[in-house]
Amino acid sequence: MQSYLVVLLFCCFQVFGRVVDYRESLPPNIILFIADDVSWDDLGCYGNKDVYAPNIDLLAREGMVFDNAYLTTSSCSPSRNSIITGRYPHNTGAAELHTSPPDDMISLPQILKSAGYYTLQAGKFHMGEYAKRGFDEVHDKIEVNGLGGEAYWNQAVENLPKDQPFFMWLASYDAHRSWGENQWEGTHDPKKIQVPEYLIDGPETREDLANYYDEISRFDFHIGSVVQKLKEKGVYENTLIIIMADNGRPFPHSKTRLNDQGVKTPFIIHYPRIESKKIQRSTSLISAVDIAPTLVDLAGISPVAQFQGVSFKKLLLNPKLKFRNYVFAEYNWHDYEAHERMVREDRYMYILNSRPQYAQRGPLDAINSTSYGELKSALLDKTISDKQAEIFMAPRPREELYDLSEDPYQFNNLMLGDNIPKAYNNLKKQLSKWIEETGDSLPENLTQDWYFREPIDPSEINQGKTNRTEQHGIRDEMPGTKKSAQKINHKGPF
């Protein structure tokens, strides 16, 4: 009788030509690894030959790599709030940096916990008190997490309850500035690094990039350590792992920008149940708002009305399928006054800037970097290239349109030329539709600059001067507030 049941199970659980174990009826364990401030092309699986991240590269080879995964913003806390709620920043009520959604907004861990999952957070949190109630454990103190944010991860896995599916939100401080003590220091030789063309190829920028890559290596090491611990505990085969970031690298031209260096994220899914012997890549567009719906779907839970994203589970079974027609992103206050909106389709990206009078040098940590210092020196010396000088442009064009098939780093604004592609009218229409349907708004009074847009000389700070403006700490109306966007669940164009 037992042999008969084994044969029956063998026959019944064949999916797409591969034998599936009977344990696949169990809900998957889920681990979400989130790096802080890492751009999409800062990993080997995306073509970066400089950065040392062997554990991530191995998971990518054995799993699935998404080439066009987009965040909803290039700003830490609003981005994380989008991931955990499945909603756009202006729909979370927390569109600006260091703000939090209302207490009655449902979070992904809450949903999973109500379905029987054990939920745990360790590392950087940065989402406000509302999200903590969804976790059985929260470990967000640097004393516990260490300088990189990963020190508690192994212990978290070791202490997981038995016979219960788990969801772990493991978020590092790496690779956020400023660079701290790191045993991986020196892993990357500044002299051997390839400097992006939008930065100055100088000694300080090379050193800056090397330190940045060292912190990615620390993030990678701890991911590998967690994977090994999962194998030791016998739960690796039923654990879905996601590796991603919350926004682009903390350098000029990247963090806070709505270009690919700002809002396109590395996105890797490793899940032994569906892994292929060949490298699988999906070129389909996906959005950060789609992550929560997908995980809920994989856990066998009914769709949640609050989600503005859609499950991309079908891409895990067939990565060649088309999923989204459009992805959207927004840039609101992050140290400085801002209001931009972006829509991208397969080939073209369109950006609408409601504050074109301001240059886009980057956030406070970027403009205080040595890389920015070399850019500023080159500007003053008139040795700077047009691509490097782009961050100093003011005023900027109100509208930007890029052909990503020919301009992967978005330097050639087609709106400045004579032949504007037909895609412009459609993208402008879709962006307007998204703004209307999701309740986005442009407040008359936006939160103003909290810091001066040029860094103050350290000697002046030592003399008692501050880089804070008179508006520091004062918030004005947040986008979406006027239309009560936090109560709107419309997904917008898909």
N, C-alpha and C positions, 0 to 999 in steps of 0.2 A: 504493500500500500504506500509506503514511504517513497519507494522508487518511482511509483506512478505519479506522485505529487511533484517530485523533482522534475520529471519529464514535462509535466503539464506547465510548471512554472517556466521551464526553459522555452517552451513554445509560446507562451502567452506574453512574455516580457521581451520579445525581440522588437527593437525600435530602430528603424532606418538601417537595418542590416547588421546591427551590433547587439550582442547579448547583454541584457540589463539585469543586474542583480535584483533579487526580490526586495532588498532593502530600499530600493528606489521609491517604494511606497511611503517611505518616511520623509517628513519635511526636511529640507536641507539646512544644515548649519550655515551661517552667513558671517563672513568677516569683511568689513569695509575698511581698507587701509587708505587714509587720506593724508597726503603730503601737504605741507604748507608752502605755498609760493614756488611751484615747479611747473615750467612750461611743457607743452606736449612733446617737444623735440629734445628734451633733456634726458632721454633714456635710449639705450642701445637698440631696443626694438623699434624705435622710430628713426633710426639712422644716425644717432649721435655716437661717434666712435671714440669720444674722449672720456665720457663718464663711466665709472666702474660701478656697475650694479648687476652682478651675475645672478643673484637670486630672482630679481624681477625679470631679467631676460629669460631665465629658465621657465618661469611661470608663463611668460608670454609665448615661448616656443611650444609649450604643452597645452596652452589654452587658446583664448581668442583675443586679438588685438583690434580695437576700434580706431579707425583712422580719422573719423570725423565726429568725435564726441565733444559737445559744447556745454560750458557752464552758463549760468544765467547772468553772471556778472564776474568781474575780476577784482573782487573785494572779499576778504576772508569771511566775516560773519554773515553777510547777506547770502553769499554763495552756499555756505554750510546750512543755513536755514532753508534754502531752496531744496537742497538735497534731502534734508530730513523731513520736510513737509510736502514735497512734490509740487511746489508752487513757485511762481515768479516772485522776485524780491518785493515789488510793489503790492503783491497780493498776500504777502506774509505780514504786512504792517511793520516790516523791519527792513526797509529798502536801503537804509544808510548803515555805514560801518558802526559797530558797537551799539546796535539797537536790537530789540528782542520782540518776537511775535507775541500776541496776546496769550494769556494763560489758557484760554478755551480752544486754542488751535491744536489739532491732533498731530502728533508726531509719529514717524515710522516705528520707533521702538515701542510706543504705546500700542500700536496696532498688533505688532508681533507679540508683545507681552500678553495681550488679551487672548491671543491664539495659542498660548502655552509655551512661548519662547522664554528662555532666560536671557535677559538683556544686560549688557555691560559696556561701559565707556571707559577708555583709559587714554590719557594724553591730552592734547589741546581740546578744549570744549568750545568756548567762544560763541555760544548760541543763546545764552540767557537761561533763567531759571525754569522757564516753561518746559523745556525739553528734558530736564533732569527727572521729571516725574515718570517718564517712560522707561527709565533704566532701573534695574534691580541694584546695580552698582555704578557709582560714578567716581572715577579717580582722575581729578583734574588739577591736582596740586603738583607744582614743580618738584617739591621735596620727594614725592613718590615717583614721578615720571622721569626725573633726570633732565639734563640739559637739552637732549634731543626729543624728549617726550615719549620715548619707547621703553623706559626701564622696567615698567610694570607689566608689559605685554606677556612675557613668558609665564609669570606668576598668575596672571589672569586666566590663561589657558589651563594651567595646572589645577586651579581651584574651581573650574567649571563643574556644575552638578552633573551627575551621571543620569543617563536615560531621559534627557530633556534637550530638545533642540536649542541652540543658542544663536544670538545675534550680538556681534561685538563691533563696536565703533572705535577703531584704533587709529587715532589721529596724532601725528607727530608735530613737534615744533619745527622740525627740519623741513625745508631749508630756509626758514625765516631769518632775516637779519636781526640782530647783529651776530656775526660768527663767533661762537663760543669755543670753549675747550673741547677738543675732539680727538679721540685716539686715531681717527682716520686722517688726521691732518698730515698732509704730505703725500697722500695717495695719488694726487693729480699734480703733475709737473707743469707749472705755469708756462714754461717755454714750449711745451708740446701741445698746448691747447689751441684749437681753432677758434678764433674770435669772430663772432657774428659781425657782418658788415655794417650793422647799425651802431656798433660800439667802436671805440678807438682801440686799435691794436697797439696798446702801450703796456708797460710793466705793471702799472697799478691795476688796470683792468684785467690783465692776465692773472694776477694774484687774486683779485676779487672773484673771478670765475673759478679758479682752482679751489678756493675756500668753499664756494657754493657747491661745487661738485663733491667735495669731501663730505658735506652734510647729506647729500643725496646717498652717498655710499653708506653712511651710518643708518639712514632710513632703510636701505636695502638689506643691510646685515640683520637688522631686527626682524624684518619680514621673513628672511630665511630661517631665523631662530624660531619664530612662531610656527612656520611650516614643519620644521623638525619636531617640535613639541606636539603638533597635531598628529603626526605619524606615530609618535611614541604612545600617544593615548588611544590610537586606533580610530580616530574620527576624521582623518584627512580625506578619505574617499567620499565622505558625505558632506564635505565643507565647500561651499562656494566662496571664492575669494575675489574681491574687487580691489584693484589698485588704481588710484586716481589722485588728483590734486584739487585744491580749492580755488586757485587762481594762478596766473603766470608768474614767472621768475621775478624776484624783487630788483629788477634793473630798469633803467629808462627804456622806453619803447615796449614794455611788457606789462608789468603789474598795473592794474586799473584801466588798461586799454581794452577796447572792444575788437581789436584785431586778433589774429590767431595766436599771437604770443601772449595775449591776455586772457582770452576766454576759451581757447581750444585746449582741452586737457588730455594728458595721457589716460587711457582707459583700457584696462586689461581685466578680463574675466577668466578665472581658472576654476573649472568645475569637473572633476574626474568623471562624473556621470555622462558628460556630453563632449569630453575632449576628443580631439581627432589626432591621428598619427601624423598628420600634416599640419603645418602652421595655418591657422584660420585667421583671416582678416575680414573685417566688414568695413566697407567704405560708406555705408549708409549713415545719414545724419541721425544722431540721437542727442537728446538734451538731458541736462541734470535733473529736470523735473520728471523724467521717465524712469529714474532709478528706483524710487520708492514704489511706484506701481508695478515694476518688474519684479522686485523682491517679494512683494505681497502676492503677486501671481504665482511665483515659483513656490511660495509657502502654502499655496492652496487656499488662500484667503480671498473672499469676494472683493471686487473693486470698491474703492472708497471714493465717495462723491467729491471730497475735498481736493483730490489729485487733479492737477491741470496737465499732467503728463500721461503717457500711455505705455503700457507694458511692451517691451521689445523682446519678449521671450522667444518669439518666432525666429529672431535673428540668431539665437543660440543654436537652433536646430538647422538653420540654413542662412549662413552669413551673407550670401549673395542676394538675398531679398532686399528690396527697397522698403524703407520704413517711413521716414519723415520727408515731406517736401520742403519744410522750413524749420529753422531754429532761430530763436530770438534771445537777445541779451540786452542788459541795461547797465548804465553807469550812473550812479548817483553819488552823493557826497562821500568822499573818502579823504579826509584831511582838508580837501579843497572843494569849493563849489563846483558842481558838475551836473549835467543832465544830457545823456546821450542814449540813443536806442539803435539796435542793430538787428538786421534780419539777414539770414544767409540761405540760399538754395544750393543746388548741387555745384553750380559754377561761379555764381556771383555773390558778393557781399555788399550790402548797402548800410551806411551809417548816417543817422540824422543827429546833428549836434546843435542843441539849443543854447549852448554857451560857447560859440565859436570865437569869442573875443579872447579866450584864454589859451595859452600854450599848454601842451600836454607833456610836461617834463617827467611826470610820475608822482607817486605818493611820497610822503616825507622820508621814509627809509631809503627810497631810491635816490632822491636828490641829495641825501647826505652821504652817498656812497662815493668811493674813490673812482668808480667807473663814470659817474656823473661829473666828477671833478675833471677827469681827462676830456670829457666831451666839452665842458665849459671852456677849458683852456684852449682846445682846438677851435672853438667858435671865436674866441677873442683873438687868436693868432691867425684866423682866417685860413686854417689848414683843414677845416672840417669838410666832409663830403655832404652832398645833398641828403643822402639817406640818414646820415648821422645828425644832420641839422634839423631833421623833421620835428624833433621834440621841442624845438625852440620857436617853431612857426606860430606867429600871432599877428593878426587874427588867422584862424583856420577856416577852411571851407565849411559851410553849413552842411553840405551834403558830400558824401564820399561813396564811390562805387569802385569795386575792384573785381578783376577777373582772376580768380584764384588759380585757374589752370595755367596762367602765364605769369602771375604775380603772387607767389606763395607767401610773401611777407608784407603784402599790401603797401607798396610804395608808389604805384602809378594810379593816381586817382583819375578815373575815366571821366569824372564830372568836369575836369579842367580841360578836356579835349573837345574836338569838334564833332566827333562821331560817338554819341552816347548809345550804348547797346539798348535794344528793346527791353531787355530784362529790367531796366531801371523803372519803367512805369509799373510793372507788375510788383516788383519788390516794394516800391513806395506804397502801392495800394495795400499789399499784405501787411506792411508795418502799421499803416493807419488802421486797418481792420483789427489787428492784434491790440493796439492801444485802446480802441473803442470797446472791444468785446471783453477785455480783461480789466477794464476800469482804470487804466493808467492815466496819469495827469501830469501837467507841467505847472507846478505851483507858481503863483506870482512872486512869492518870497521863498526862495530856496535857502537852505542852510549855507552860510557863507564860509569863507576860508577861516580855518582855525589857526593856520600857520602862514608865515610869509612864504611866497612861492620861490624865493631864492634863499638858500641856507645862510645863516648868519655865521660869520667867521668865529671859530672857537675862542679866539682871544677876546672877542666882544662878549661872548657868553660868560667868560671868566670875569669880566668886568661888571657883571650883573645884568646884562641885557638878555632878553628872551626872544625866542623865535615865534612866540605866540602873538596872534593878532588880538585886537580888542573884542572880536566876536568869539573868541575861544570859549567853548563850552555852551554856546547858545545854539539851539536848534530851532529852525523855522518849520514850515509845513513840509511834510514828507510826500513824495509822489504817491498817488493812489488814495490819499486821505480824503480828498474832496468827494470822490466817488465811492467811498467805503469799499475799496478794492479787496480788503481782507475778507469780505463776505461774498465775493464773486468767485465762482468756480469755473467759469467758462474757460475752455482751453485755448481759444483763439485759433487761427488758421493752423492746419496740420499738414 
